[in-house]
Amino acid sequence: MKKDWLRIIGMTLLFLFLGLYVSSRNGYIDYQARNQMILTQEQIEKFEDDVKNQRPIDVENYIVREEELYDNQISRTSLKISNKIGQTVENILNFIFGKLEGMLED
């Protein structure tokens, strides 16, 4: 039974490593960075065009916000559940180690 868990964890880590390695070798990460640079270059060109044509300049027109907000009821609830589970595990471990400490002091 213990070998099965070790095998599952080992295979999971191996596949995770291989996936990251292959994506790195294929340039996916560089591709994403290049796309961000192109968007920035486009915003610079837009700014220069606005200056050249004497249009009103507002910083908000040139900032690219690609950050998605994931704050919703499900994520808040799952965060609360996760915090409760973490607190429960911490309490259990403190109790177990407290008992072990008491046994070792006797």
C-alpha angles and dihedrals in degrees: 000000000000091000090054092056092046090049092049093048092045094049091047092052091046093052091045091052093046092049092051092044094050093047090050093049092047091054098243092139091048089048091055092048091048090052090053090050091050091052089050091049089051090053091049090052090048090051093049090049091051091050091048092050092043095238120160110273122222121174092220090066092064103040114100112211113191096156111121121211114228096180108129138128094274094052092046091049093047090049090053091048091048091050091049092050090049092049091048092050090048091051092048092049092047089051093048094046090044090056091046091049090050091051092050094050093056 
